[in-house]
Amino acid sequence: ILEPAKTQKWSVFGLEHKQWNDFHFELGARVDHQTIDIESNRKDYDDYAVSYSSAVNWMFAPNYKLSLVGSHQERLPLAQELYANGKHFATNTYERGNENLSAEKSNNIELGLHYEQDKLDYHVHVYHNWFDNYIYANTTASYKDFRLVDYTQDKAKFYGAEAQASYALSDVYKLSVFGDYVRGKIDNENAPRVPA
């Protein structure tokens, strides 16, 4: 599916936090650089991405915390998204990469409620993500007995919720349940292959 390729990445990141009365503030930033050398006549990849975030946590009552997170995230494309050209038997697809993909960028907001006590703890989060240049595998046609998939980019928005609850049965065992819900939209259509 892919000619031999070598991916190298490096990142520099920083995190700062400050407590003020019942509020805890956080700031973070990261710069990523990625090169992919492909053993073919296709062009090598070389690019960087910048991500940053801020958060505030409010301990508004004993054992309770409300959190608000805002972030801008950038993701660089993978070698398979850039250079794939072949049959992927696990997904019954024939994949074609796109060496002109640029960094995927998103602006995100998340609101969370947390409760923590000796035996019981739980949290609930809701979020919304707005993407520029969202990278996805788009099924375009059929090729022999396979679905033809082209990696492409478009504007997208994702929103959803997740929750988890845990109860300590003893000092050794804890029982947990988890669930989530997510919707992804591209041009008001459901985004393909959206994982939980």
Disulfide bonds with the S-S distance in Angstrom:
none
